[in-house]
Amino acid sequence: MPKYAQVLVDINKLGTKTFSYLIPENLKNKIKIGQAVSIPFGNRKENLKAYIVGFNDYLEANIKPKEISEILDNEPLFSLKYLKLLEWVSNYYFCDIQAVLNTALPQKFFEKNVKKYRTPKIKNIIFDIAKTNEEKTLSDEQEKIYKEIKKVNSKTSLLYGITGSGKTEIYFKLIEDTIKEGKNVIFLAPEIALVSQLTMRTIERFGADCVAIWHSSITEAQKYETWKKLRNNEIKILFGARSAVFAPIKDLGLIIIDEEHDSSYKQTMPNPRYNAREVAKKLCELYDAKLILGSATPSIDSYYEAINTNSLFTLKNRYNNATLPKVVVIDMKAERAERNYTLFSKTLKKNVEETIARGEQVIFLINRRGFSSYTQCMECGEVIECKKCAIPMIYHAQTNSHKCHYCNSELHNAKCPKCDSEALEHFGLGSEKVEIQARAIFPEYKIERLDSDSLSKKNEHIEILKRFQNKEIDILIGTQMIAKGLDNKNVTLVGVINADLSFNLPDYRSSERGFSILTQVAGRSGRGDKEGKVIFQTYNTQNIYLQNAQEQDYENFYENEIELREMLDYPPFSKMIRIILSSKNEFRAQKSASEIELALSDYIKKLTLDETILILGPSECVIKKIKEEYRFNIIIKNKIGDLGHRTVLRFLKSIKLPNDIKMVVDIDPSDIL
């Protein structure tokens, strides 16, 4: 038995850290990875609770370790295999193991006395759903795809099915098989609202006893309760957003990632900046489990990989051969020429009135929060910007304030920062503005908004969706939160207020995101027996990607995009690493970025890898300043996989940075803003 144990402990004001402790003789044959132990720390009168995460025989000569006091729980809370996953995340995403454990473990684990810990007071209303035992019969097409997925040897399969094709029923059939084999399932969805919907449908099918939820909106107490049930193998199906991939479910047999294309699966901050899709692949490798990725608009990377590994399975028809909705494109320039200055075209207004008169429902998509995009002074032309970030502040009518969506700064009673004038005008639009205008134009209809700003309490999104499902809402307005997975058979009209928004970002994935959200939201219409209709309002009718979305033609979109990606060495033809250097001193940030780029270029050239590891920059980030720090980035396109990844990270580990410079390393970034 090794002499020392490495323990993970949460210390007030210091955060979660690992330390080495001496293992006393009476515990040497009992101590295991994952056990909770009691340790003395510093001058504290009371011991702290910690977890065993490793062992070693040697310490530096100047360290005098204290002894572990006692084992609090003989049964380990996580396994060696689980720690291997966390170690892989730490190495691949270039961060320390403490950061990974902070993401993975509920903070309640560090309370000293587990036995005194109370059951959660808040009950999730989702679990009040009754089991119906209703099982849909798979169509011939679904049955064929289901059998092909069962046969394939590949660990990862991509289920590409047009909106409304019945991917969820295939998921349920695979879940049923996995449970019969005595194994368990993790089911991920990108949005909390979608997690809730899928969980409710699953409870109706499988019952509530074997189902649990894991995402940021549940309390720490609920997370801890779920973790205990996972350890006791009481959970068969775990639903969640990206962080659920770290939940230690036992006997894992299947992971399903619905809407796998969604950028919400990538954590952008803080560390670890992981992608749940990639972590799930590693998890399946460690546990010999299967991974099913599903989407109506797969990511370019996943589709390319599936084609080249013969693991692509396609559903080409809607369930019961329902027709795809008709998509109409309206030129808003022509509307303005006819003196219609509202957010709603005449065609959209007319269709809304006809739809609601038939007793059917409407969705409006506007993929931007707040009231407007920016506020400008009409006296001097100054735009109100965040003092800490180099971006315009967003006006929110609900709170009558300007907010920065990057640092959360808020400004009340705004005046022009340059001339002190109150002659301010709000330009552009967001979901609040759409709601206000919709209520003015359609005063007799019941209208609600669903976005992150409108949700003020726990489970509010579930209540809104339930009211919408019960036909208590005529028009539901929302951001991308409502574009995915919403399965309401009474929705027959979808209006996209400004279809251009998602295409206007200076990022190589903007066309992919724009096409995806338009196609996805179009798929919310006409999912039942009634014919659906979709209206895209745009100022650029010639956008090829918008035309692809109008025709719901993923294959044509993919062919155009993959050709461009190959020409420019973007993923999937390379793996990207983004290095961001920041400082409160602009010159220092730029100088550090230039020095690192020069040293890295020399290092790569000496290894004769400069034709396969391409370095771009340094350059100013698109958003130049965030939280008072100036930002410069270096983009690396790695065309040789693991070798290139290890080479770049080995160089980055050798860097010694001055105290006034921060470095962020983002592996496989979801954007380059």
HELIX and SHEET records of a PDB file:
HELIX    1   1 GLU A   25  LEU A   27  5                                   3    
HELIX    2   2 LEU A   80  TYR A   92  1                                  13    
HELIX    3   3 ILE A   97  ALA A  104  1                                   8    
HELIX    4   4 GLN A  107  PHE A  110  5                                   4    
HELIX    5   5 ILE A  125  ASP A  128  5                                   4    
HELIX    6   6 ASP A  140  LYS A  151  1                                  12    
HELIX    7   7 LYS A  167  LYS A  180  1                                  14    
HELIX    8   8 ILE A  192  PHE A  206  1                                  15    
HELIX    9   9 GLU A  220  ARG A  231  1                                  12    
HELIX   10  10 ARG A  242  PHE A  246  5                                   5    
HELIX   11  11 SER A  263  TYR A  265  5                                   3    
HELIX   12  12 ALA A  276  TYR A  287  1                                  12    
HELIX   13  13 ILE A  300  ASN A  308  1                                   9    
HELIX   14  14 TYR A  319  ASN A  321  5                                   3    
HELIX   15  15 MET A  332  ALA A  337  1                                   6    
HELIX   16  16 LYS A  346  ALA A  357  1                                  12    
HELIX   17  17 SER A  431  ILE A  441  1                                  11    
HELIX   18  18 GLU A  460  GLN A  469  1                                  10    
HELIX   19  19 GLN A  480  ILE A  482  5                                   3    
HELIX   20  20 LEU A  501  PHE A  503  5                                   3    
HELIX   21  21 SER A  510  ALA A  522  1                                  13    
HELIX   22  22 ILE A  544  GLN A  550  1                                   7    
HELIX   23  23 TYR A  554  LEU A  568  1                                  15    
HELIX   24  24 GLU A  586  LYS A  606  1                                  21    
HELIX   25  25 GLY A  641  LYS A  653  1                                  13    
SHEET    1   A 5 GLY A  15  LEU A  22  0                                        
SHEET    2   A 5 TYR A   4  ILE A  11 -1                                        
SHEET    3   A 5 LEU A  48  ASN A  56 -1                                        
SHEET    4   A 5 ALA A  36  ILE A  39 -1                                        
SHEET    5   A 5 GLU A  70  ASP A  73 -1                                        
SHEET    1   B 7 VAL A 211  TRP A 214  0                                        
SHEET    2   B 7 ILE A 237  GLY A 240  1                                        
SHEET    3   B 7 ASN A 184  LEU A 188  1                                        
SHEET    4   B 7 LEU A 252  ASP A 258  1                                        
SHEET    5   B 7 LYS A 290  SER A 295  1                                        
SHEET    6   B 7 THR A 156  GLY A 161  1                                        
SHEET    7   B 7 LEU A 312  LEU A 315  1                                        
SHEET    1   C 6 LYS A 326  ASP A 331  0                                        
SHEET    2   C 6 LYS A 533  THR A 538  1                                        
SHEET    3   C 6 VAL A 491  VAL A 496  1                                        
SHEET    4   C 6 GLN A 361  LEU A 365  1                                        
SHEET    5   C 6 ILE A 475  GLY A 478  1                                        
SHEET    6   C 6 ILE A 447  LEU A 450  1                                        
SHEET    1   D 2 TYR A 374  CYS A 377  0                                        
SHEET    2   D 2 LEU A 424  PHE A 427 -1                                        
SHEET    1   E 3 ILE A 394  HIS A 396  0                                        
SHEET    2   E 3 SER A 401  LYS A 403 -1                                        
SHEET    3   E 3 GLU A 410  HIS A 412 -1                                        
SHEET    1   F 4 ILE A 613  ILE A 626  0                                        
SHEET    2   F 4 GLU A 629  ASN A 638 -1                                        
SHEET    3   F 4 LYS A 575  SER A 583 -1                                        
SHEET    4   F 4 LYS A 662  ILE A 667 -1                                        
END                                                                             
